[in-house]
């Protein structure tokens, strides 16, 4: 069996090769060995409501109640969210909230814990 590289995004060891790309089943990251070796790839720079720089794996706290479409109750201010993952886009934080499930949040509504 060949020795495949760990995922550069989440460091998972469960990667597999598909059509010339390496794929991570845990975070859905796809890459090539050439792309991994390039130093020009930039990290996503995301700041919380107070201007603190966030990174993957940080814990954050909600700074206001957030209404969730399709849910009868909002996410309450002060809810702690662990092990965030930064992504590109309008909602730039992916996370799992205990008792609620997978969620995308805007960084302007959280502060670093």
Protein Blocks (a to p, Z undefined) as FASTA:
>chain_A
ZZddddfklopakbcceehiacdfklopacdfklmmpmkbccdddddfkopacdehiacd
dfbdcddehiabdcdehiacehiaddedjblcdcddehibpcdddfklcccZZ
